[in-house]
Amino acid sequence: MKIAVLGANGFVGGHILRFLRAHGHDARAVVRRPPAVPDADHRIADACDVYAVRDAFTGCDFVVHAALGSDDVIVDSTAPVYAAAEGAGVRRLVYISTGSVHGQAPAPGTDERSPLSIRQAVPYNNAKVRAERKLQRLRERGTVELVMLRPTIVFGPGSRWIFDFADRLRTRTAYVVDGARGICNSIYVENLAHAVGLALTAPDVDREVFLVSDAELVRWCDLYRPIADALGVDFDRVPSLSPPEPRSTLKQRYVDPLRTSELVRALIRHTPGHVKDVVKRAIRRGRPGAVREPSPSISAGPMQVSASDVPAEIAALQRCRWRLPNDKAARILGYVPPVPFAEGCRRSIEWLAERGAA
């Protein structure tokens, strides 16, 4: 079988491409820009260009949609990719969504059946929810089978979850929230690639959605401590902050969902540029200046950070109290993560060391 991996230049897409090839699959890289490393089987296509994507998919039986982009691209790429897959005669599309459609701190009991909302405080979450819903509608009247995977914290060599914390440790701006004791719904990137391989070939999974993660219950301190150890930093001296719980604003609850609705987005696309500029200037003139409450600085040895530095998204992630379940993926796909969490950490630290970052 021939598999196209859309977004193969990215962290997740690149690992999926290499995993599939390493396991004997004929996989084609579909990328927006030429790959940094020469690849004999690659196609150049923008995910929102239906004709270019259709040509890139030609001859492929399966497609993995792992392309990233802005929130607009996340939503707007779904229809061109699905139509291109239909035009190229693709049998199944595997879409890499995110467990964050349930929020950064999902409620206890959350699983694939839990209702989703487009009124979340994080625009990325709302974009992914819209993308999932749009793909489901396309499948209702389309011919290409659809399977969606929801990983959350995808880590491994090249992951921002690894490099960013290491970089903060080096620049003395590292911190954790509430001791980093919250649950980290992690998945080592090779485990995700393994789940993709199963989703491509499993029978009777059309229109199914699967949460996927590592086998172990992982806390944020379990992910961050090995990084600190590799850099010779005492993890227990990294500042632990407790920012106040954020309150959703009227903009987050009403304006953002309206602005990102399909009707408003369609109107915006057909609005002349000069009209958009006038509206933007009027909004900027009427917008009050942002006022932020001063926060006390917290230090740990030479490190200095402030509670106001913590984005609400990060605070919610590190305060998570619910482990998203793998049960459905295990039962239907036969998903058993092949790489233990500790081994994934070891490989990630090795990658940091190879780049002189550890």
ROLOSE-386167 format. One record per residue: residue in one letter; x negated, y, z negated of N, C-alpha, C in turn. Coordinates in steps of 0.05 Angstrom, whole numbers, padded with zeros to 5 digits, always signed. Each point is the difference from the previous one (the first is absolute). Example, Ala and Ser with C-alpha at 12.3 -4.5 7.8 and 13.67 -1.06 7.14 Angstrom:
2
a-00264-00114-00156+00018+00024+00000-00018+00024+00000s+00007+00021+00014-00016+00024-00001+00015+00022-00014
This chain:
358
m-00017-00024+00000+00017+00024+00000-00018+00025+00000k+00010+00021+00012-00014+00025+00002+00013+00020-00019i-00017+00014-00016+00011+00018-00020-00013+00028+00004a+00017+00020+00001-00009+00028+00001+00001+00012-00028v-00022+00012-00009-00001+00013-00026-00001+00030+00005l+00023+00014-00005+00002+00028+00004-00011+00014-00025g-00020+00018+00004-00013+00013-00023-00025-00014-00009a-00013-00014+00019-00023-00017-00007-00025+00016-00007n+00001+00026+00003-00023+00017-00009+00002+00006-00030g+00023-00005-00012+00004+00007-00028-00010-00021-00019f+00001+00006-00025-00010-00018-00021+00016-00026+00001v+00026+00001-00002+00017-00024+00000+00000-00013+00027g+00005+00015+00021+00001-00011+00027-00026-00014+00008g-00022+00013-00007-00026-00012+00007-00005-00026-00013h+00007-00002-00026-00003-00025-00014+00018-00022+00011i+00025+00008+00007+00018-00020+00011-00011-00010+00027l-00010+00018+00016-00011-00009+00026-00023-00019-00004r-00019+00006-00017-00023-00018-00005+00009-00026-00012f+00019+00000-00018+00010-00024-00013+00013-00019+00021l+00017+00012+00017+00013-00017+00021-00021-00012+00018r-00019+00015+00009-00021-00010+00018-00016-00022-00014a-00006+00005-00025-00017-00019-00015+00015-00027-00004h+00026+00001+00002+00016-00024-00004+00010-00011+00027g-00014+00007+00021+00005-00012+00026+00022+00012+00017h+00011+00023-00008+00022+00012+00015-00012+00019+00021d+00014+00002+00022-00007+00019+00022+00013+00026-00007a-00015+00019-00011+00011+00025-00009-00012+00024+00015r+00017+00018+00007-00007+00024+00015+00002+00024-00018a-00020+00018+00001+00002+00025-00015+00014+00021+00016v+00020+00012-00011+00014+00023+00013-00005+00024-00018v-00015+00019+00011-00009+00023-00016+00005+00026+00014r+00001+00021-00016+00005+00027+00011-00025+00012+00013r-00023-00007-00012-00026+00009+00011-00019-00024+00004p-00019+00003+00017-00019-00023+00005-00012-00009-00026p-00002-00026-00005-00012-00010-00025-00029+00008-00003a-00009+00004-00025-00027+00007-00005-00019-00022+00008v+00008-00025-00004-00016-00023+00009+00013-00011+00025p-00016-00003+00021+00011-00009+00026+00016-00026-00004d+00024-00001+00013+00018-00023-00002+00009-00007+00028a-00006-00025+00007+00007-00009+00028+00029+00000+00005d+00017-00005-00020+00028-00001+00004+00014+00021-00016h+00001+00024+00011+00015+00022-00014+00014+00017+00021r+00021+00013-00009+00016+00018+00017+00003+00027-00015i+00000+00021+00015+00004+00027-00012+00029+00008+00004a+00014+00006-00022+00028+00008+00002+00008+00015-00026d+00014+00022+00004+00012+00014-00023+00026-00015-00007a+00004-00004-00026+00023-00016-00009+00027+00012+00008c+00000+00026+00006+00025+00014+00007+00004+00001+00030d-00018-00010+00016+00001+00000+00029+00009-00027+00010v+00026-00003+00005+00012-00026+00006-00012-00013+00025y-00008+00015+00020-00011-00012+00024-00028-00010-00004a-00016+00016-00014-00028-00009-00006+00001-00024-00018v+00018+00000-00020+00001-00023-00019+00010-00025+00015r+00020+00004+00018+00010-00024+00015-00022-00012+00016d-00016+00016+00013-00023-00010+00016-00020-00015-00018a-00004+00011-00024-00019-00012-00019+00010-00027-00010f+00026-00003-00002+00012-00025-00010+00004-00021+00021t-00003+00008+00025+00005-00019+00022-00018-00025-00003g+00013-00023+00002-00014-00026-00002-00001-00010-00029c+00011+00015-00019-00001-00008-00028+00026-00013-00009d-00001-00020-00017+00024-00013-00011+00009+00012-00026f-00019+00012-00015+00006+00011-00026-00014+00027-00003v+00012+00017-00017-00012+00026-00006+00000+00004-00030v-00022+00011-00010-00002+00009-00028-00002+00031+00001h+00020+00013-00012+00001+00029-00001-00013+00009-00026a-00026+00007+00001-00015+00009-00024-00010+00028+00004a+00012+00015+00019-00010+00027+00006+00009+00019-00023l-00018+00019-00006+00006+00020-00020+00005+00027+00015g+00003+00021-00016+00004+00026+00011+00015+00017-00019s+00009+00024+00009+00016+00017-00017+00027-00012-00006d+00015+00012-00018+00026-00011-00006+00018+00000+00025d-00003+00021+00017+00015+00001+00025-00007-00023+00018v-00026-00006+00002-00009-00022+00018+00010-00027-00011i+00000-00003-00026+00010-00025-00012+00028-00006+00010v+00017+00021+00001+00028-00004+00008+00002+00000+00031d-00013+00019+00012+00004+00003+00029-00013-00022+00017s-00019-00015-00011-00013-00021+00015+00017-00026+00002t+00020-00002-00018+00015-00026-00001+00015-00006+00026a+00015+00020+00011+00015-00005+00024-00018-00006+00024p-00021+00017+00005-00017-00007+00023-00014-00027-00003v-00008-00007-00024-00014-00026-00003+00019-00023+00005y+00024+00002-00011+00020-00021+00004+00008-00002+00029a+00005+00022+00013+00007+00000+00028-00022-00011+00018a-00025+00008-00007-00023-00010+00015-00003-00031-00003a+00005-00009-00025-00001-00029-00004+00021-00015+00016e+00024+00012+00001+00021-00012+00017-00009-00001+00030g-00010+00023+00009-00008+00002+00028-00022-00019+00007a-00017-00006-00019-00023-00018+00005+00007-00029-00005g+00024-00006-00008+00008-00028-00005-00011-00012-00026v-00006+00017-00020-00010-00009-00026+00022-00016-00014r-00008-00021-00014+00019-00016-00015+00006+00010-00028r-00021+00009-00014+00004+00009-00028-00018+00023-00007l+00011+00019-00015-00014+00023-00010-00002-00002-00031v-00025+00001-00010-00005+00000-00029-00007+00029-00007y+00016+00012-00017-00004+00028-00008-00012+00001-00028i-00022+00015-00002-00013+00004-00026+00013+00024-00013s+00018-00005-00018+00014+00022-00015-00016+00004-00026t+00013+00004-00022-00013+00004-00026+00019-00006-00023g-00011-00010-00022+00016-00004-00024+00009+00027-00012s-00013+00022+00009+00008+00026-00010+00027+00010+00010v+00013-00015+00018+00027+00006+00006+00018-00002-00025h-00010-00015-00020+00014-00003-00026-00009+00021-00020g-00018+00018+00009-00011+00020-00019-00027-00009-00011q-00015+00020-00011-00026-00006-00011+00002-00015-00027a+00022+00002-00014+00005-00015-00025+00028-00012+00002p+00002-00023+00015+00026-00012+00004+00013-00009-00026a+00026+00001+00000+00015-00008-00024-00002-00030-00005p+00000-00009-00025-00001-00028-00006+00022-00015+00015g-00007-00023+00012+00019-00016+00015+00000+00006+00030t-00016+00020+00008-00001+00007+00029-00010-00024+00016d+00013-00005+00022-00010-00020+00020+00010+00009+00028e-00002-00017+00020+00007+00007+00027+00029+00008+00004r+00017-00009-00019+00029+00006+00003+00007+00027-00013s-00018+00012-00014+00006+00025-00013+00005+00023+00020p+00020+00017-00006+00007+00022+00019-00023+00019+00002l-00003+00012+00023-00021+00020+00005+00012+00028+00002s-00017+00020-00006+00010+00027+00000-00019+00018+00017i+00012+00020+00014-00016+00019+00014+00000+00027-00015r+00005-00002-00026-00001+00024-00017-00022-00002-00021q-00022-00013+00009-00023-00004-00018-00017+00025+00001a-00016+00004-00021-00018+00023-00002-00023-00001+00019v-00007-00024+00009-00024-00003+00018+00010-00003+00029p-00006+00019+00017+00010-00001+00028-00008-00025+00015y-00024-00011-00006-00009-00024+00013+00020-00023-00005n+00009-00003-00025+00020-00020-00006+00025+00002+00017n+00010+00025+00002+00024+00005+00015-00004-00006+00030a-00024+00007+00010-00005-00006+00028-00001-00030+00006k-00011-00016-00019-00001-00029+00004+00028-00012-00002v+00017+00011-00018+00027-00010-00002+00015+00006+00026r-00003+00024+00011+00013+00007+00025-00010-00018+00023a-00027-00006+00000-00011-00017+00021+00012-00028-00002e+00002-00011-00024+00012-00026-00003+00028-00001+00010r+00016+00020-00008+00028+00001+00008+00003+00003+00030k-00018+00016+00012+00002+00003+00029-00007-00025+00014l-00020-00014-00009-00007-00026+00012+00022-00020-00003q+00013-00001-00023+00022-00018-00003+00023+00005+00019r+00006+00026+00004+00021+00007+00020-00008-00008+00028l-00025+00004+00007-00010-00007+00026+00002-00030+00004r-00006-00015-00021+00002-00030+00002+00028-00009+00005e+00020+00014-00012+00028-00008+00003+00008-00001+00029r-00011+00017+00016+00008+00000+00029-00023-00008+00018g-00022-00007-00012-00024-00007+00016-00005-00030+00001t-00022-00007+00014-00006-00028+00004-00025-00009-00015v-00016+00019-00009-00025-00007-00013+00005-00006-00030e-00009-00024-00009+00003-00006-00028-00016+00019-00018l+00009+00004-00024-00012+00020-00018-00005-00013-00027v-00024+00003-00010-00007-00007-00028-00015+00023-00012m+00007+00007-00025-00013+00023-00013-00013-00009-00026l-00025+00009-00003-00016-00006-00025-00003+00025-00016r+00002-00003-00027-00002+00023-00018-00023-00003-00019p-00025+00005+00008-00022+00001-00019-00001+00027-00014t-00013+00002-00023-00001+00027-00013-00029+00010-00001i-00015-00009-00019-00028+00010-00003-00018-00019+00015v-00006+00006+00025-00017-00017+00016-00029+00008-00004f-00016-00017-00012-00028+00007-00005-00019-00020+00013g-00025+00008+00001-00020-00017+00012-00022+00017+00012p-00020-00011+00013-00021+00015+00013+00011+00021+00019g-00005+00025-00005+00010+00022+00017+00025+00013-00011s+00010-00010-00022+00025+00011-00011-00004+00026-00015r+00018+00019+00003-00002+00025-00015+00004-00005-00030w+00014-00021-00008+00003-00006-00028-00026-00007-00013i-00019-00010+00016-00027-00007-00010-00018+00025+00002f-00001+00011+00024-00020+00021+00004+00007+00026-00015d+00026+00007-00001+00008+00025-00013-00007+00000-00030f+00005-00022-00014-00007-00001-00028-00030+00000-00004a-00015-00014+00017-00029+00001-00002-00010+00028+00005d+00011+00014+00019-00008+00027+00006+00006+00019-00024r+00023-00004-00012+00006+00017-00023-00018-00005-00024l-00008-00026-00003-00019-00006-00021-00027+00015+00005r-00009+00000+00025-00025+00013+00007+00001+00030-00004t+00023+00012+00006+00003+00029-00002+00011+00009-00027r+00002-00019-00019+00009+00006-00027+00028+00012+00000t+00018-00009+00018+00027+00010+00000+00020-00024-00004a-00011-00023-00008+00017-00023-00003+00018+00002-00025y+00023-00012+00002+00018-00002-00023+00019-00024+00004v+00013-00008-00021+00022-00019+00002+00024+00011-00015v+00022-00013+00004+00025+00009-00013+00008-00020-00021d+00003+00010-00024+00009-00017-00023-00017-00026-00003g-00026+00004+00003-00018-00023-00004-00001-00020+00023a+00013+00007+00022+00001-00018+00024+00011-00028-00007r+00020+00000-00018+00012-00025-00009+00024-00008+00017g+00009+00018+00017+00023-00006+00017-00006-00022+00020i+00021-00012+00011-00003-00022+00019-00007+00011+00027c-00021-00012+00012-00009+00007+00027+00010-00022+00019n+00019+00006+00016+00010-00020+00019-00019-00004+00023s-00023-00012-00006-00022-00001+00019+00004-00024+00019i-00013+00003+00023-00004-00023+00018-00026+00004+00015y-00017-00019-00003-00026+00001+00015+00007-00002+00029v-00014+00016+00016+00007+00003+00028+00000-00026+00016e-00017-00019-00007+00000-00025+00014+00025-00017-00008n+00010+00004-00024+00025-00013-00007+00023+00011+00016l+00000+00026+00005+00020+00012+00017-00002-00011+00029a-00024-00002+00010-00004-00011+00027+00010-00029+00001h-00004-00015-00021+00010-00028-00001+00030+00000+00001a+00013+00019-00014+00029+00002+00000+00010+00007+00028v-00015+00017+00014+00007+00007+00028+00000-00024+00017g-00021-00017-00003-00002-00024+00016+00023-00018-00004l+00009-00003-00025+00024-00016-00006+00025+00012+00012a+00003+00026-00002+00024+00014+00010+00002-00002+00031l-00023-00002+00013+00000-00002+00029+00011-00027+00010t-00005-00021-00015+00006-00027+00010+00022-00015-00015a+00008+00010-00024+00020-00014-00015+00027-00001+00014p+00014-00023+00000+00026-00001+00013+00022+00012-00018d+00021+00009+00014+00025+00009-00014-00006+00023-00020v-00016+00019+00008-00005+00023-00018+00007+00027+00014d+00014-00002+00022+00009+00024+00014+00017+00018-00019r-00007+00026-00001+00014+00020-00016-00006-00002-00030e-00019-00016-00008-00007-00003-00028-00020+00021-00009v+00001+00006-00025-00018+00020-00013-00014-00015-00023f-00027+00004-00003-00015-00014-00020-00018+00019-00016l+00002+00000-00026-00020+00013-00017-00023-00019-00002v-00024+00011+00002-00025-00017-00002-00020+00014-00018s-00014-00017-00016-00020+00011-00018-00020-00022-00008d-00019+00007-00017-00018-00021-00010+00014-00019-00019a-00012-00023-00005+00012-00020-00017+00000+00009-00029e-00020+00016-00009-00003+00007-00028+00016+00025-00007l+00007+00003-00025+00010+00025-00010-00024+00018-00005v-00001+00022+00015-00024+00018-00001+00008+00026-00012r-00016+00010-00018+00004+00027-00010-00021+00019+00013w+00005+00026-00001-00018+00019+00013-00028-00002-00012c-00002-00005-00026-00026-00002-00012-00016-00024+00011d+00015-00021+00009-00013-00024+00012-00013+00007+00026l+00012+00019+00015-00011+00009+00026-00022+00020-00004y+00003+00018-00019-00020+00022-00003-00024-00008-00016r+00003-00017-00020-00023-00006-00017-00024-00012+00015p+00004-00019+00019-00023-00010+00015-00014+00021+00016i+00015+00020+00010-00012+00022+00015-00018+00016-00018a+00010+00007-00023-00016+00015-00020-00025-00015-00008d+00003-00026-00005-00023-00017-00008-00021+00001+00022a+00009-00002+00025-00019+00000+00023-00016+00026+00002l+00012+00022-00009-00013+00026+00001-00014+00007-00026g+00000-00019-00019-00013+00005-00025+00015+00020-00018v+00026+00002+00003+00016+00018-00016+00016-00016-00020d+00001+00009-00025+00016-00012-00020+00030+00006+00005f+00015-00020+00009+00028+00006+00007+00016+00011-00023d-00007-00009-00024+00015+00009-00024-00004+00030-00006r-00020+00012+00013-00005+00028-00004+00012+00017+00023v+00013-00013+00020+00013+00015+00021+00025+00013-00013p+00004+00026+00004+00023+00014-00012+00027-00013+00006s+00016-00003-00021+00027-00011+00003+00019+00023-00005l+00016+00006+00020+00019+00023-00001+00028-00010-00002s+00017+00017-00012+00029-00006-00002+00016+00024+00009p+00001+00004+00026+00015+00022+00011+00030-00003-00006p+00015+00022-00002+00029-00003-00006+00014-00013+00024e+00022-00013-00006+00016-00013+00021+00011+00022+00018p-00004-00002+00026+00010+00020+00019+00030+00000+00002r+00012+00023+00004+00028+00002+00004+00005+00006+00030s+00018-00015+00012+00006+00004+00028+00012+00028+00004t-00007+00013+00022+00010+00026+00006+00023-00002+00020l+00014+00022+00003+00022+00001+00020-00011-00005+00028k-00024+00010+00005-00012-00005+00026-00004-00030+00005q-00010-00014-00020-00006-00028+00003+00026-00016+00003r+00021+00008-00015+00025-00016+00000+00018+00006+00024y-00001+00025+00010+00019+00007+00021-00013+00011+00026v-00019+00018-00003-00012+00012+00024-00017-00019+00016d-00018-00015-00014-00018-00018+00015+00016-00022+00014p+00020-00014-00013+00015-00020+00015+00015+00012+00024l+00010+00024-00003+00014+00013+00023-00020+00007+00022r-00023+00011-00008-00020+00008+00020-00010-00024+00016t-00001-00023-00013-00011-00024+00014+00021-00018+00012s+00026+00009-00001+00021-00016+00011-00003+00000+00031e+00011-00021+00012-00003-00002+00030+00014+00022+00014l+00023+00010-00010+00014+00021+00013-00016+00026+00000v-00011+00007-00024-00016+00025-00002-00025-00003+00016r-00013-00023-00001-00025-00005+00016+00006+00003+00029a+00023-00010+00010+00006+00003+00028+00005+00030+00007l+00013+00014-00018+00004+00029+00005-00027+00015+00001i-00018-00007-00018-00026+00013-00001-00016-00005+00026r+00002-00025+00010-00015-00006+00025+00010+00016+00023h+00026+00008+00000+00011+00015+00022+00002+00030-00005t-00011+00009-00023+00000+00028-00006-00025+00013+00012p+00004+00023+00015-00023+00014+00012-00021+00007-00021g-00025+00000+00008-00022+00005-00018+00001+00027-00013h+00009+00021+00015+00000+00027-00012+00021+00002-00022v+00022-00016+00003+00021+00000-00021-00011-00013-00026k-00015-00022+00004-00012-00014-00023-00018+00019-00015d-00016+00015+00015-00019+00019-00013+00014+00021-00016v+00022+00010+00010+00016+00021-00015+00011-00012-00026v+00010-00025+00002+00011-00012-00024-00022-00006-00021k-00023-00009+00010-00022-00006-00019-00009+00025-00014r-00002+00022+00015-00009+00026-00013+00021+00009-00021a+00025-00004+00006+00021+00009-00018-00001-00017-00026i-00005-00026+00003-00002-00017-00023-00023+00007-00017r-00023+00006+00013-00024+00007-00015+00004+00026-00016r+00014+00020+00013+00005+00025-00014+00018-00003-00024g+00019-00019+00001+00019-00004-00021-00009-00019-00021r-00023-00013+00004-00008-00021-00019-00015+00013-00024p+00009-00006-00024-00014+00012-00024-00027-00013-00004g-00018+00015-00012-00026-00010-00005+00001-00023-00020a-00016-00020+00004+00000-00023-00017-00014+00007-00027v+00013-00008-00021-00011+00005-00027-00005-00027-00013r-00024-00004-00009-00007-00026-00013-00008+00005-00028e+00012-00016-00018-00007+00003-00028-00029-00008-00005p-00014+00016-00016-00028-00008-00005-00001-00026-00016s-00019-00017+00006-00003-00025-00014-00028-00001-00013p-00001-00012-00023-00025-00002-00014-00020-00017+00015s-00025+00008+00000-00020-00017+00012-00007-00023-00019i-00006-00023+00012-00007-00024-00015-00027-00008+00009s-00017-00007-00018-00027-00007+00007-00008-00027-00010a-00017-00013+00014-00012-00026-00009-00029+00002+00007g-00017+00006-00019-00027+00004+00006-00002+00024+00018p-00015-00002+00023-00003+00023+00018+00024+00004+00018m+00020-00018+00000+00022+00002+00019+00021+00020-00011q+00010+00017+00018+00021+00019-00008+00023-00002+00021v+00024-00006-00010+00023-00001+00017+00023+00012-00016s+00022+00006+00014+00023+00012-00012+00025-00016+00008a+00020+00000-00018+00025-00015+00005+00014+00011+00025s-00005+00026+00006+00013+00012+00023-00012-00010+00026d-00022-00015-00001-00013-00011+00024+00014-00025+00009v+00017-00012-00016+00012-00026+00006+00024+00003+00018p-00001-00009+00025+00024+00001+00017+00022-00018-00012a+00025+00009+00003+00023-00015-00011+00000-00029+00011e-00008-00003+00025+00000-00027+00012-00019-00019-00015i-00024+00011-00006-00020-00017-00014+00009-00006-00029a+00012+00020-00013+00010-00004-00027+00021-00022+00000a+00018+00000+00019+00021-00020+00001-00012-00028+00006l-00019-00001+00018-00012-00026+00007-00013-00012-00025q-00016+00016-00015-00014-00011-00022+00017-00004-00025r+00025+00009+00002+00019-00005-00022+00020-00023+00006c-00005-00012+00023+00019-00021+00009+00002-00023-00021r+00024-00009-00005+00005-00021-00020+00012-00025+00013w+00002-00001+00026+00013-00023+00013-00018-00012+00022r-00004-00025-00002-00016-00014+00021+00020-00009+00022l-00004+00010+00024+00017-00007+00022-00004-00030+00006p+00021-00015+00003-00003-00030+00002-00007-00010+00028n-00016-00021+00000-00007-00014+00025+00018-00024+00006d+00020-00004-00016+00015-00025+00000+00012-00007+00028k+00012+00020+00013+00012-00005+00026-00020-00007+00021a-00023+00014+00000-00021-00006+00019-00011-00028-00004a-00003-00008-00026-00010-00027-00006+00020-00021+00009r+00026+00005-00005+00020-00020+00006+00005-00003+00030i+00001+00022+00015+00007-00002+00028-00024-00001+00019l-00020+00016-00006-00024+00000+00017-00021-00020-00009g+00002-00010-00025-00021-00017-00010-00024+00017-00008y+00004+00025-00007-00022+00018-00006-00012-00006-00027v-00026-00007+00001-00017-00004-00024-00025+00017+00005p-00005+00021-00015-00024+00017+00006-00026-00016-00001p-00015-00001+00022-00024-00017+00000-00024+00012-00015v+00000+00026-00004-00023+00013-00013+00008+00009-00028p-00013-00010-00021+00006+00009-00027-00006+00030-00003f+00014+00013-00018-00005+00029-00005-00029+00005-00007a-00012-00015-00017-00028+00004-00008-00019-00001+00023e+00005-00019+00018-00017-00003+00024+00004+00024+00018g+00025+00010+00003+00004+00024+00016-00015+00024-00011c+00000+00002-00027-00015+00022-00013-00030-00003+00006r-00010-00025-00002-00029-00005+00004-00007+00009+00029r+00016-00008+00019-00006+00008+00028+00002+00030+00004s+00018+00013-00013+00003+00029+00002-00024+00014-00011i-00010-00009-00024-00024+00012-00012-00024-00005+00017e-00002-00024+00012-00022-00006+00019+00000+00019+00023w+00024+00007+00010+00002+00019+00022-00010+00028-00009l+00008+00008-00024-00010+00026-00010-00030+00000-00002a-00012-00022-00010-00029-00002-00003-00014+00002+00027e+00011-00013+00020-00012+00000+00027-00001+00028+00012r+00018+00017-00009+00001+00028+00010-00013+00019-00019g-00014-00011-00020-00015+00017-00019+00018+00015-00018a+00026-00009-00003+00019+00014-00017+00002-00013-00027a-00015-00021-00005+00001-00013-00026-00028-00008-00008
